[in-house]
Every structure is written in C-alpha cells, then in structure tokens.
Amino acid sequence: MPKPKPNTPPPGLLHPRNPHQGRYDFSALCVACAELNSYVRLNPAGEPTIEFADPAALRCLNQALLAQTYQIKHWMIPAGYLCPPIPGRADYIHYVADLLAEAGPVPRGKQVRVLDIGTGANCIYPIIGSQSYGWKFVATDIDPVSVKTARLIVESNPCLSKLVKVVQQQERNSIFRGIIRKGNYFDLTLCNPPFHASMAAAQAGTQRKQKNLTKGRSANGPAKLNFGGQQAELWCRGGEVVFITQMIRESVEFAPQVGWFTSLVSKREHLRVLKQVLSHCGAKQVEVIPMRQGQKVSRLLAWRFKGGDAEK
C-alpha cells in the first residue's frame, strides 16, 4: 500500500481545499447572517473587521461562516463553551481526507464512517466533514450539556440529521471503550484533546491570548476566554500527553475496527514521547502533518495498525 502524501501548503497557508482562504468577506458574511452587522466595525486601515476578543462577536462570526459555507442555519452554543476557529478546524478535516485518499481521489459519501472524540457543544468536525465530503459521523462527548447542545444542532439542520449521530460517553475514564461496539468499523477517528494540564495553565494561556488580542489597547478586569471552553474541553490531569497516550493504548484494542486513528497535538515537544508510545504499542504507520493558520502551528498525529482495512 503506498504511503499517503498529504498536500502540505507553504508556511502560514491553509490546506488548498480549505474554503476559508484569505481575509473574511464581511459583506458576504453579513448577508449570510444579518446579526453579524452589529459587530462589524472598521479597523484603522478602514477595513471591516470584528472585535476578536469579544465572545459574542466570535459566536456570530461562526454562525455566519457555517451558514455561508456549510448550509447550517441553526447553530448556537451555551455561554462559556468552546467557540472554535472554523478555518483551522476545516484544515483538520481536509488533511485527514488526504490520508483516506491514499494518493487517489478523496472518498466521499456516507460509506465513509468517522468517529469524533470530544465533539463538544459546537459539533464542528461533524458539520464540516459531513458537508464537505458527505461522510457519516458518530460524535461523542462526556459532558451532558455538550451532548444535548450538539444533538439540538443536528436535529435543527436537515442537512446533518441523516449524517451525524451524537452519543454520550458513559464511561468517563474511557475514550473508545463503550463507544466502538462489536461489528462497528470507522475509516478514521478524530480528536482535539484537552491540551492543558490544569485550569491554572489554561488560564495562563488565556491571559497570553488576551494580551495579544488587546495589544495596544487597555484590557480591564480578568482575562476572559474569547473562544470559551469548559474543563473537559481545555484541560485534563497530565495534559495532552497523558490523554493521547491513553488514546493510543486503547486504540490497540480496536485496531481491526479503525482505519486511521488521529489526534491534534498542540506542542511539538510532545511528539517524541507519543511516537515512543506508538512504537511500543505496535503501530505500523505513523504520520505527523503540520497545520498552519497564520502564525499558529499545530500538528496532526495519525497512526494505524496492520489489518485495519482487511477487517472492514
């Protein structure tokens, strides 16, 4: 089987198939979501923008992007829950599509089954994946509010209702166990793991982000998460290394039922440890794909075991 060659763009650019290239077209976005008009202002150069430090403005921007690009007419998340940057989330979907393509055409349609671990209240990966490629998703989360909200998003949008199923993970200390059942097969799994090791670390990251967003302006009061996030979304004991290590070890048990296991990795220095775990667990192929959005760099870690496709 040929080794896939993901289509990696130059530094700072999104995946070539990502529709969110360049600056936001606020005129078109305001047509898609009229409410966005109330948040648009002119920057010092006279160009339309929004206050990216304002959680309400970001939620409205996401509503407009989802309506314009993915035909999502109803999308709302509870206050304080993660409001994801859609261009970066779309990049993950398009890069894993390259993995499935195996140097050929990207497989499309509901015969491609995907498992999203920790879908959150926003349900963003199933939205983008189902509307970009027609894939069928099982979306899981341990948080009851996230599950309830994600289900409401799916039920409120007919384009999602036949392609996305939201499932509560009842086993709080498990990732795949309790979700992947006998007879199930998934072409790939997705995960954007909680990457902080503690709430204090998450808050410190928030303060750095807030400082960058308000550079040159006063920022009164405590830092707020403009993108939101609950505990399970932002941190877990031991951070992303511990979480992904558990995921890798559990993946051995489900190797015959999954084509590709994947996860985002926020810190490059964690890859060395995770590759050692993968080697110890017998992964036959490991891919690390850099993803860039402006100055932000993250990594997609993908692995699979011999026999995955043979058992489909």
SERO-4910 file (N, C-alpha, C, O; in steps of 0.05 Angstrom, whole numbers):
BEGIN
 pado doro    nc1    nc2    nc3   cac1   cac2   cac3    cc1    cc2    cc3    oc1    oc2    oc3
  Met    A     17    -24      0      0      0      0     18     25      0     35     27     17
  Pro    A     13     44    -19     31     67    -20     26     85      4      4     87     15
  Lys    A     48     98     12     47    116     35     33    142     26     41    154      6
  Pro    A     12    151     41     -1    176     33     17    200     34     35    201     52
  Lys    A     13    219     16     30    243     16     11    267     19      2    278      0
  Pro    A      5    274     44    -13    297     49     -3    322     35     20    328     33
  Asn    A    -23    337     25    -17    361     10    -12    384     29    -30    397     39
  Thr    A     14    388     35     21    408     56     27    435     43     44    437     25
  Pro    A     12    456     51     16    482     39     41    496     50     52    487     70
  Pro    A     49    518     38     72    534     48     65    545     76     41    546     83
  Pro    A     85    552     92     80    562    119     60    585    119     62    604    103
  Gly    A     42    584    138     22    605    142     -3    603    125    -22    618    129
  Leu    A     -4    583    106    -27    580     89    -43    556     97    -33    536    109
  Leu    A    -69    557     91    -87    535     97    -85    514     75    -74    518     54
  His    A    -97    491     81    -98    469     62   -111    480     36   -130    496     37
  Pro    A   -101    471     12   -112    481    -13   -142    478    -17   -155    494    -31
  Arg    A   -154    457     -5   -183    454     -8   -199    468     14   -224    469     13
  Asn    A   -185    481     32   -199    496     53   -213    520     41   -199    537     29
  Pro    A   -239    523     44   -253    546     31   -248    573     46   -257    594     36
  His    A   -235    572     69   -233    597     85   -206    610     81   -192    617    100
  Gln    A   -198    614     56   -173    626     50   -175    657     51   -196    668     46
  Gly    A   -153    669     59   -151    698     58   -168    712     80   -176    699     99
  Arg    A   -173    738     76   -189    753     95   -218    746     94   -228    738     73
  Tyr    A   -232    750    116   -261    745    116   -275    766     99   -268    790    100
  Asp    A   -294    757     83   -310    775     67   -335    782     83   -355    769     83
  Phe    A   -332    804     99   -353    811    117   -379    819    103   -401    816    115
  Ser    A   -377    830     80   -402    837     65   -418    812     59   -443    812     64
  Ala    A   -405    791     49   -419    766     43   -428    752     69   -450    741     70
  Leu    A   -412    754     90   -419    741    115   -443    754    128   -460    741    140
  Cys    A   -445    781    125   -468    795    136   -494    788    121   -516    790    132
  Val    A   -491    781     96   -515    771     81   -523    744     91   -547    739     94
  Ala    A   -504    727     97   -510    700    108   -521    701    136   -538    685    143
  Cys    A   -513    721    152   -522    724    179   -524    754    185   -505    767    192
  Ala    A   -548    764    183   -553    793    186   -544    804    214   -535    827    216
  Glu    A   -545    787    234   -538    795    261   -508    804    263   -501    820    280
  Leu    A   -492    793    245   -463    800    245   -459    830    240   -438    841    249
  Asn    A   -477    843    227   -475    871    221   -470    887    247   -455    907    246
  Ser    A   -482    879    268   -480    895    293   -452    893    306   -445    908    324
  Tyr    A   -435    874    297   -409    870    308   -386    880    290   -363    883    298
  Val    A   -393    886    265   -373    895    246   -366    924    250   -383    941    253
  Arg    A   -340    930    250   -330    957    252   -307    960    233   -298    940    221
  Leu    A   -297    984    230   -274    989    212   -248    990    229   -248   1003    250
  Asn    A   -227    977    219   -201    979    233   -187   1005    225   -198   1019    208
  Pro    A   -164   1011    236   -150   1036    230   -144   1039    200   -141   1062    190
  Ala    A   -143   1017    185   -138   1019    156   -164   1023    140   -163   1024    116
  Gly    A   -187   1024    155   -212   1028    141   -225   1003    130   -243   1004    114
  Glu    A   -215    979    140   -225    954    131   -244    942    151   -240    946    175
  Pro    A   -265    928    142   -284    917    161   -272    894    177   -257    878    166
  Thr    A   -279    892    203   -269    871    220   -288    869    243   -309    883    244
  Ile    A   -282    851    262   -297    849    287   -278    850    310   -253    849    306
  Glu    A   -288    853    334   -271    852    358   -267    822    365   -285    810    377
  Phe    A   -244    812    359   -239    783    363   -236    775    392   -235    752    398
  Ala    A   -234    795    410   -233    789    438   -261    788    450   -264    782    474
  Asp    A   -282    792    434   -310    791    443   -322    764    437   -326    758    414
  Pro    A   -329    748    458   -341    722    453   -366    723    436   -370    705    420
  Ala    A   -383    743    441   -408    744    426   -403    749    396   -416    738    379
  Ala    A   -383    766    391   -376    772    363   -365    747    349   -372    742    326
  Leu    A   -349    731    363   -338    707    352   -360    686    346   -360    673    326
  Arg    A   -379    683    365   -401    665    360   -417    673    336   -425    656    320
  Cys    A   -422    698    333   -437    708    310   -421    704    284   -433    697    263
  Leu    A   -395    708    284   -379    703    261   -381    673    253   -383    667    229
  Asn    A   -380    655    273   -382    627    267   -409    620    255   -411    605    236
  Gln    A   -430    633    265   -457    628    254   -457    636    224   -469    622    207
  Ala    A   -445    659    218   -444    668    190   -428    649    173   -436    643    150
  Leu    A   -404    641    182   -387    623    166   -402    596    161   -400    585    139
  Leu    A   -415    586    182   -428    560    179   -452    562    160   -458    543    145
  Ala    A   -466    585    161   -489    589    143   -479    592    114   -491    581     96
  Gln    A   -458    608    111   -449    614     84   -436    590     70   -441    585     47
  Thr    A   -420    575     85   -403    554     73   -415    526     76   -411    509     58
  Tyr    A   -429    521     98   -438    493    104   -468    490    106   -478    469    114
  Gln    A   -483    510     98   -513    509     98   -525    503    126   -546    491    128
  Ile    A   -511    512    146   -521    509    174   -537    534    182   -525    555    185
  Lys    A   -563    531    185   -580    554    191   -584    558    221   -591    580    229
  His    A   -580    537    236   -585    539    265   -560    528    280   -555    504    279
  Trp    A   -545    546    293   -522    538    308   -518    557    331   -515    581    328
  Met    A   -520    546    355   -516    563    379   -504    545    401   -511    521    404
  Ile    A   -486    556    417   -473    541    438   -478    556    464   -481    581    464
  Pro    A   -478    542    487   -482    556    513   -459    575    519   -437    570    510
  Ala    A   -465    595    534   -444    614    543   -422    598    558   -428    581    574
  Gly    A   -397    605    552   -375    592    565   -365    567    552   -345    556    561
  Tyr    A   -378    557    531   -369    533    517   -351    541    493   -353    563    483
  Leu    A   -335    522    485   -315    527    465   -327    536    438   -344    522    427
  Cys    A   -318    559    429   -326    570    403   -302    568    384   -284    585    385
  Pro    A   -301    548    368   -277    541    353   -271    559    329   -290    569    317
  Pro    A   -246    564    323   -238    578    299   -243    560    275   -228    540    271
  Ile    A   -262    566    258   -271    547    237   -250    542    216   -247    519    208
  Pro    A   -234    562    207   -214    556    186   -195    534    195   -188    516    180
  Gly    A   -185    535    220   -167    515    230   -180    488    233   -167    467    227
  Arg    A   -205    487    241   -219    462    244   -223    449    216   -222    425    213
  Ala    A   -229    466    196   -232    455    169   -206    443    159   -207    423    145
  Asp    A   -183    455    166   -158    443    158   -155    414    167   -146    397    151
  Tyr    A   -162    409    192   -160    381    202   -176    362    184   -166    341    176
  Ile    A   -201    370    177   -217    353    160   -204    348    133   -204    325    124
  His    A   -193    368    121   -182    365     94   -156    349     95   -150    335     75
  Tyr    A   -141    351    116   -117    335    118   -123    305    123   -110    288    111
  Val    A   -142    299    139   -149    271    143   -162    260    118   -160    236    112
  Ala    A   -175    277    102   -186    268     76   -163    259     58   -166    240     43
  Asp    A   -140    273     59   -117    265     44   -107    237     53    -98    221     37
  Leu    A   -108    232     79   -100    206     89   -117    184     78   -107    163     69
  Leu    A   -143    189     77   -162    169     66   -158    165     36   -164    144     25
  Ala    A   -149    186     23   -147    185     -7   -125    166    -16   -127    155    -38
  Glu    A   -104    161      1    -82    143     -7    -71    150    -34    -66    133    -51
  Ala    A    -67    176    -39    -55    186    -64    -75    185    -87    -68    190   -110
  Gly    A   -100    177    -82   -121    177   -103   -142    198    -97   -136    217    -82
  Pro    A   -166    196   -108   -187    215   -102   -197    212    -73   -197    190    -62
  Val    A   -205    234    -61   -216    234    -34   -242    218    -34   -260    225    -50
  Pro    A   -245    198    -17   -270    184    -16   -293    201     -4   -289    215     15
  Arg    A   -315    200    -17   -338    216     -9   -362    199     -4   -364    176    -14
  Gly    A   -381    210     10   -406    196     15   -408    183     42   -388    180     57
  Lys    A   -432    174     49   -438    164     76   -426    136     81   -428    126    103
  Gln    A   -414    124     60   -400     98     65   -374    103     81   -364     84     93
  Val    A   -364    128     82   -341    135     99   -352    142    126   -367    161    130
  Arg    A   -343    126    146   -353    130    173   -331    141    191   -308    130    191
  Val    A   -337    162    206   -317    176    222   -327    178    251   -351    183    256
  Leu    A   -309    174    270   -315    177    298   -301    202    309   -276    204    307
  Asp    A   -316    221    320   -305    245    331   -306    243    362   -327    243    374
  Ile    A   -282    243    374   -280    240    403   -279    268    415   -262    285    408
  Gly    A   -298    274    433   -299    300    446   -310    321    427   -297    342    423
  Thr    A   -333    317    416   -344    335    396   -351    362    407   -351    382    392
  Gly    A   -356    364    433   -362    390    445   -391    399    438   -404    386    422
  Ala    A   -399    421    450   -425    431    444   -427    442    415   -449    443    404
  Asn    A   -404    449    403   -404    461    377   -407    441    354   -416    449    332
  Cys    A   -400    415    358   -403    394    338   -390    402    311   -400    395    290
  Ile    A   -367    415    313   -356    428    289   -344    409    269   -348    413    245
  Tyr    A   -330    388    278   -318    370    259   -339    354    243   -337    351    219
  Pro    A   -360    343    256   -381    330    241   -395    349    221   -403    341    199
  Ile    A   -398    374    229   -411    393    210   -393    396    185   -403    393    163
  Ile    A   -368    402    189   -350    408    166   -346    382    150   -347    383    125
  Gly    A   -341    360    163   -336    335    148   -360    325    133   -357    316    110
  Ser    A   -384    327    145   -408    317    131   -415    335    108   -424    325     87
  Gln    A   -412    361    111   -420    379     90   -398    383     68   -405    390     45
  Ser    A   -373    377     74   -352    378     54   -350    353     38   -345    354     14
  Tyr    A   -354    330     50   -349    305     37   -372    285     38   -371    263     26
  Gly    A   -393    291     53   -415    273     55   -410    250     74   -425    230     73
  Trp    A   -389    252     91   -383    230    109   -404    227    131   -418    246    137
  Lys    A   -406    203    142   -424    197    164   -409    197    190   -388    184    192
  Phe    A   -419    210    210   -405    214    235   -419    203    259   -444    203    261
  Val    A   -404    192    278   -412    188    306   -396    207    322   -372    207    322
  Ala    A   -410    225    337   -397    246    352   -402    240    382   -425    236    390
  Thr    A   -381    239    398   -383    232    426   -373    254    444   -356    270    437
  Asp    A   -383    254    469   -373    272    489   -381    261    517   -401    246    519
  Ile    A   -366    269    537   -373    260    565   -391    281    579   -403    274    599
  Asp    A   -392    305    568   -407    327    581   -436    326    572   -441    330    548
  Pro    A   -455    323    590   -483    322    582   -494    347    568   -510    345    550
  Val    A   -484    370    576   -493    395    563   -483    396    534   -497    404    516
  Ser    A   -458    388    530   -447    387    503   -463    368    485   -469    374    463
  Val    A   -469    345    496   -484    325    481   -512    336    474   -521    333    451
  Lys    A   -525    347    493   -552    358    488   -551    381    467   -569    382    450
  Thr    A   -531    398    469   -529    420    450   -522    411    422   -534    420    403
  Ala    A   -503    392    421   -495    381    395   -519    367    381   -523    369    357
  Arg    A   -535    352    397   -558    339    386   -578    359    375   -591    355    355
  Leu    A   -582    381    390   -600    402    381   -591    414    355   -608    420    337
  Ile    A   -565    418    352   -555    429    327   -561    410    304   -569    418    282
  Val    A   -556    384    308   -561    364    288   -591    363    281   -598    362    257
  Glu    A   -608    362    301   -636    360    296   -648    385    282   -668    383    269
  Ser    A   -635    408    286   -645    433    276   -636    438    247   -645    458    234
  Asn    A   -618    422    237   -608    425    209   -612    400    193   -598    380    198
  Pro    A   -631    399    175   -637    375    160   -613    363    145   -612    339    141
  Cys    A   -594    380    137   -571    370    123   -553    353    141   -536    339    131
  Leu    A   -556    355    167   -540    339    186   -554    314    197   -541    295    204
  Ser    A   -581    315    197   -596    295    212   -591    266    204   -594    248    220
  Lys    A   -585    262    178   -580    234    169   -551    227    168   -544    204    161
  Leu    A   -534    246    175   -505    240    173   -490    242    199   -468    232    201
  Val    A   -503    252    220   -489    256    246   -506    244    268   -529    251    271
  Lys    A   -493    227    284   -506    216    308   -489    224    332   -465    219    333
  Val    A   -501    237    352   -487    246    376   -492    226    399   -515    219    404
  Val    A   -471    217    411   -472    195    431   -458    205    457   -437    216    456
  Gln    A   -471    200    479   -459    205    505   -440    183    513   -447    160    513
  Gln    A   -415    191    520   -396    172    530   -401    168    560   -397    187    576
  Gln    A   -411    145    567   -419    139    595   -395    131    612   -396    134    637
  Glu    A   -374    121    600   -350    112    614   -330    135    615   -314    138    597
  Arg    A   -331    150    637   -316    175    639   -285    171    637   -271    190    630
  Asn    A   -276    148    643   -247    143    643   -239    128    617   -216    119    615
  Ser    A   -256    127    598   -250    113    573   -253    132    549   -266    153    551
  Ile    A   -240    125    527   -242    141    503   -257    126    481   -277    136    471
  Phe    A   -247    102    474   -261     86    453   -279     65    466   -299     58    454
  Arg    A   -271     55    489   -288     35    502   -315     46    509   -318     69    518
  Gly    A   -336     30    504   -363     39    508   -375     54    484   -399     59    483
  Ile    A   -358     61    465   -367     75    441   -365     56    416   -385     53    402
  Ile    A   -341     45    411   -338     27    389   -348      0    397   -336    -13    414
  Arg    A   -369     -9    385   -382    -34    392   -373    -57    373   -362    -51    352
  Lys    A   -380    -81    380   -374   -104    363   -389   -100    336   -412    -94    336
  Gly    A   -374   -104    315   -386   -101    288   -383    -73    277   -389    -70    253
  Asn    A   -375    -54    293   -371    -27    282   -345    -25    266   -326    -39    272
  Tyr    A   -345     -8    246   -320     -1    232   -320     29    227   -340     40    217
  Phe    A   -297     42    232   -294     70    226   -269     74    209   -248     63    215
  Asp    A   -272     89    187   -249     94    170   -228    111    184   -205    108    179
  Leu    A   -238    129    202   -218    144    217   -232    155    243   -256    157    244
  Thr    A   -215    163    262   -224    176    286   -211    203    287   -188    207    278
  Leu    A   -225    223    299   -215    250    302   -214    257    332   -230    246    348
  Cys    A   -197    274    340   -197    284    367   -181    310    370   -159    312    360
  Asn    A   -193    329    382   -179    354    390   -178    353    421   -196    362    435
  Pro    A   -156    341    432   -156    335    460   -153    360    478   -143    380    469
  Pro    A   -161    357    503   -154    379    522   -124    380    526   -111    360    533
  Phe    A   -112    404    520    -83    404    518    -70    416    543    -45    414    545
  His    A    -85    429    561    -72    439    586    -73    418    607    -90    400    608
  Ala    A    -53    420    626    -51    401    648    -67    409    672    -71    393    690
  Ser    A    -76    434    673    -91    444    696   -107    469    688   -102    481    667
  Met    A   -126    476    705   -141    501    700   -123    525    701   -127    544    687
  Ala    A   -103    524    719    -84    547    721    -69    550    695    -65    573    687
  Ala    A    -61    528    683    -47    530    657    -65    541    636    -57    557    619
  Ala    A    -90    532    636   -110    542    616   -114    572    620   -115    587    600
  Gln    A   -116    581    645   -119    610    650    -95    626    641    -98    648    631
  Ala    A    -71    615    646    -47    629    637    -46    632    607    -39    653    596
  Gly    A    -55    611    593    -56    612    564    -77    633    555    -72    647    535
  Thr    A    -99    634    569   -119    654    563   -108    683    566   -114    700    549
  Gln    A    -93    687    587    -82    714    592    -63    722    570    -62    745    561
  Arg    A    -47    702    560    -28    708    538    -44    715    513    -37    734    498
  Lys    A    -65    699    508    -81    704    484    -95    731    486    -96    746    466
  Gln    A   -106    737    509   -120    763    513   -100    786    509   -108    807    498
  Lys    A    -76    783    519    -56    804    516    -50    810    487    -47    833    478
  Asn    A    -48    788    471    -43    791    442    -67    804    428    -63    821    410
  Leu    A    -91    796    436   -115    807    422   -119    836    429   -130    851    413
  Thr    A   -111    845    453   -115    873    461    -90    889    460    -88    910    473
  Lys    A    -70    880    445    -44    894    444    -49    923    434    -62    928    414
  Gly    A    -38    942    449    -41    970    442    -66    982    453    -71   1006    449
  Arg    A    -83    966    467   -107    976    479   -108    968    508    -95    948    516
  Ser    A   -123    981    525   -125    973    553   -144    950    555   -164    948    541
  Ala    A   -138    932    573   -155    908    578   -161    907    608   -144    897    623
  Asn    A   -184    918    616   -191    919    644   -204    894    654   -218    880    639
  Gly    A   -198    886    679   -211    863    690   -197    837    684   -177    838    669
  Pro    A   -206    814    694   -193    789    690   -196    780    661   -215    787    647
  Ala    A   -177    764    652   -178    755    624   -201    735    621   -207    719    638
  Lys    A   -215    738    598   -237    720    592   -230    704    567   -216    714    550
  Leu    A   -240    679    566   -236    663    543   -254    672    521   -278    667    521
  Asn    A   -243    686    501   -260    695    479   -271    672    464   -293    674    452
  Phe    A   -256    649    464   -266    626    450   -280    606    468   -290    586    460
  Gly    A   -281    613    494   -296    596    513   -281    571    520   -257    568    514
  Gly    A   -295    552    533   -283    527    539   -289    518    567   -285    532    587
  Gln    A   -300    493    570   -304    481    596   -280    464    603   -262    460    587
  Gln    A   -280    454    628   -257    438    637   -250    416    619   -227    413    611
  Ala    A   -270    399    611   -264    376    594   -254    384    567   -242    368    553
  Glu    A   -260    409    558   -251    418    532   -223    429    532   -209    427    512
  Leu    A   -214    439    555   -189    454    556   -167    439    571   -143    442    564
  Trp    A   -173    423    592   -152    411    607   -160    385    619   -183    379    624
  Cys    A   -140    368    624   -143    343    639   -117    338    654    -96    350    647
  Arg    A   -118    322    674    -95    317    691    -73    305    673    -76    284    661
  Gly    A    -50    318    672    -28    308    655    -27    321    628     -8    318    613
  Gly    A    -49    335    620    -49    348    594    -51    329    571    -59    306    574
  Glu    A    -45    340    547    -50    325    522    -32    299    520    -41    280    508
  Val    A     -9    300    532      8    275    530     -5    252    544     -6    230    533
  Val    A    -16    257    568    -30    235    582    -55    226    567    -60    202    565
  Phe    A    -70    246    557    -95    239    543    -89    223    518   -102    202    513
  Ile    A    -71    233    501    -65    219    476    -52    192    481    -56    173    466
  Thr    A    -35    191    502    -23    165    509    -45    144    515    -43    121    506
  Gln    A    -65    152    531    -87    134    536   -102    126    510   -109    103    506
  Met    A   -105    146    493   -119    141    468   -103    120    451   -115    102    439
  Ile    A    -77    123    450    -60    104    435    -63     76    446    -67     57    432
  Arg    A    -61     74    473    -62     48    485    -90     35    481    -91     11    477
  Glu    A   -111     51    483   -138     39    477   -141     32    448   -155     13    441
  Ser    A   -127     47    430   -130     42    402   -121     14    394   -131      3    374
  Val    A   -102      3    409    -92    -25    403   -116    -44    403   -118    -62    386
  Glu    A   -133    -41    423   -156    -59    427   -175    -58    403   -189    -77    397
  Phe    A   -176    -34    390   -196    -30    368   -183    -28    341   -195    -19    322
  Ala    A   -158    -37    339   -143    -35    314   -157    -48    290   -157    -36    268
  Pro    A   -170    -71    293   -184    -83    270   -209    -68    261   -220    -73    239
  Gln    A   -218    -49    278   -243    -35    272   -240     -6    263   -260      8    259
  Val    A   -215      2    260   -209     30    252   -187     31    231   -167     17    234
  Gly    A   -191     47    211   -171     51    191   -148     68    201   -125     59    204
  Trp    A   -154     94    206   -135    113    217   -145    124    243   -168    133    245
  Phe    A   -127    124    263   -132    139    288   -117    166    285    -95    166    275
  Thr    A   -130    188    293   -116    214    291   -122    231    315   -142    228    329
  Ser    A   -104    250    320   -108    270    341    -92    294    335    -70    293    323
  Leu    A   -101    317    343    -85    341    343    -65    340    366    -71    329    387
  Val    A    -41    352    361    -21    354    382    -12    384    382     -2    393    361
  Ser    A    -16    397    404    -11    426    404     19    433    407     28    453    397
  Lys    A     34    416    421     62    422    426     81    402    413     78    378    416
  Arg    A     99    413    397    117    396    382    134    378    399    139    355    392
  Glu    A    142    388    423    159    371    441    145    346    451    159    328    461
  His    A    119    345    449    104    321    458    106    298    438    100    275    445
  Leu    A    113    304    413    113    284    393    133    261    399    127    238    393
  Arg    A    156    268    410    176    248    415    165    226    434    168    202    428
  Val    A    153    235    455    141    216    474    119    199    461    117    175    465
  Leu    A    101    213    446     79    199    434     88    179    413     76    158    410
  Lys    A    109    186    398    119    167    378    131    142    392    128    120    382
  Gln    A    143    146    415    154    123    430    131    105    439    133     80    438
  Val    A    109    117    449     86    101    457     75     86    433     68     62    435
  Leu    A     73     99    410     62     86    386     80     62    378     70     41    370
  Ser    A    106     66    379    124     44    372    121     21    391    120     -2    383
  His    A    119     27    417    115      6    437     89     -9    433     88    -33    438
  Cys    A     68      6    424     42     -7    420     39    -21    393     19    -33    388
  Gly    A     60    -19    376     59    -35    351     46    -21    328     38    -34    309
  Ala    A     45      6    328     34     20    305     51     14    281     76     16    283
  Lys    A     39      8    258     55      1    234     60     26    217     80     25    201
  Gln    A     44     46    219     49     70    203     41     94    220     19     95    232
  Val    A     59    114    221     54    138    237     60    162    219     80    163    205
  Glu    A     42    181    219     45    206    203     42    230    221     25    230    239
  Val    A     59    250    217     57    275    231     54    297    210     72    300    193
  Ile    A     32    310    210     26    330    189     24    358    202      6    362    218
  Pro    A     41    376    195     39    404    206     16    419    194     10    416    170
  Met    A      2    434    210    -20    450    201    -15    479    210     -8    483    233
  Arg    A    -19    498    193    -13    526    200    -37    544    194    -49    541    173
  Gln    A    -42    562    212    -62    583    208    -50    609    217    -49    615    241
  Gly    A    -40    624    198    -25    648    205      1    640    220     17    624    210
  Gln    A      5    651    244     28    645    260     24    620    277     44    609    288
  Lys    A      0    610    279     -6    587    296      1    561    281     -7    557    258
  Val    A     16    544    295     24    518    284     14    496    302     19    497    326
  Ser    A      0    476    291     -7    452    306      1    428    289     10    431    267
  Arg    A     -3    405    300      5    380    287    -17    360    287    -31    357    308
  Leu    A    -20    346    265    -39    324    264    -23    298    266     -6    292    249
  Leu    A    -28    283    287    -15    257    291    -34    235    282    -56    234    292
  Ala    A    -25    218    264    -42    196    254    -27    170    256     -3    169    251
  Trp    A    -41    149    262    -28    122    263    -48    101    256    -73    104    258
  Arg    A    -38     78    247    -55     55    241    -39     30    246    -15     30    248
  Phe    A    -54      8    248    -43    -18    254    -48    -37    230    -68    -34    216
  Lys    A    -31    -56    226    -34    -76    205    -60    -91    208    -67   -100    230
  Gly    A    -75    -93    187   -101   -108    189   -125    -90    191   -147   -100    189
  Gly    A   -121    -63    194   -145    -46    197   -164    -48    174   -188    -52    178
  Asp    A   -153    -44    149   -171    -45    125   -181    -73    119   -202    -77    109
  Ala    A   -164    -93    126   -172   -121    120   -196   -130    134   -210   -148    125
  Glu    A   -203   -117    157   -226   -126    173   -251   -110    166   -272   -116    178
  Lys    A   -249    -91    147   -273    -75    141   -295    -92    130   -317    -81    124
***
